[in-house]
Structure formats: structure tokens, C-alpha cells
């Protein structure tokens, strides 16, 4: 999945919750109120779009602090899942 697609999904989740979309990928997640539940919703949307389950480690999630980290995480996760499929 492309970076822009992931950012669009992140912003959809934020907008649906009445939060401001992320305009800068360096924005800290806490600054815009992006929480673990939002992260899960993005993951589910990606899985629905790709029609496959994502494979990723919880340890990698602990290093996520910015929107760029979220995007990078999901781009890698979709590439890893595509390699498995």
C-alpha cells in the first residue's frame, strides 16, 4: 500500500471522530489525539481494502510516535503481508 493511501485512511479515522486530519507526517500522534484504538481502526480498514490479514509485531508498534511512523509501519506491514500471500 502506498504512503498516500495510508495517510488518507489515517485522516478518515481522525475525521470520523471529529478530530483534525494530519497535515504534516511529523505531527506527534498525541498532539492530534491519535490513539491505539485509531491505530486499530486504520489496520482494519487496510485489511478490508487489501482483503488480507496484516502480519506485524507488537514490539514494532511501541516505537511509533508520529504520523510518519504510523505510515511507515503500515507500508512495511502491507509489504510483509504481500510477501506472505
N, C-alpha and C positions, 0 to 999 in steps of 0.2 A: 504494500500500500504506500502511496506517495505521501510526502510530508504535508502537502496542502490538504489532502483528503483527511488526514488525522486531525489537523488544526480545525478544519470545518466541523468535524464530529465533536471535538472538544468545545467549540463555540456553540454548537447546537445544544449540548448538555447544559452549558452555562446559561444560555439564553432561556431555555425552557424552565430554569429555576429562578428567572428574574435577575440573574447576575450579568454584569458587563462581560462581553466577549473579550478574549485576549487579543490585543493588538500587537503585542511585542512578545516574541517567544522567550525573551529573557525575564519576563514577568515571573516573580515568585508565586507559586501556587497559593500560598497563604494570603497573599495580597489581594487576589481576586476571589478567594473563597472556594477554590478547587480542592475538594476533599477526597478521601478514599472512595466514598460512595460514587462520586462523579467519575473517578477513575474506572470503577467497575462498570458504570453505565457506558462509558466510551468503549471498554473492552467488549461488552455485549453487542454494541452496535457494529463494531468491526467484525466480530464473529458472524453476526447476521448478514452483513454485506458480503463477506468472503465465503459464507456457508461452510465454515470450518472452525474448529476449536483452536484457540491460541495456546501455545506452549511457552510458558515463561516461569522464571524462578521468583519466589517472593523476595529473595535476597537482593535481586536487582532493583526491586521496587523501592527499597529503603534509601537508595541513592537519589531518588527523584525529588527535586526541589523547585524546578522551574517548568514552565510550559514547554520549553525546548527539550528538557529531559523527558517529559511525557511523550512528546512527538518521537524523539529518538527511540524511546523504549518500544513504542508500538510499531515503528517502522522495522526495528530489529525483530520483534516478535512475529510480525507478519511474514518476514523473510524466512525466519526459522520454521514457521508453520508450513510455509510453501515448500521448503526443502523436505519436510517430513512427509507431506502428502504425495 
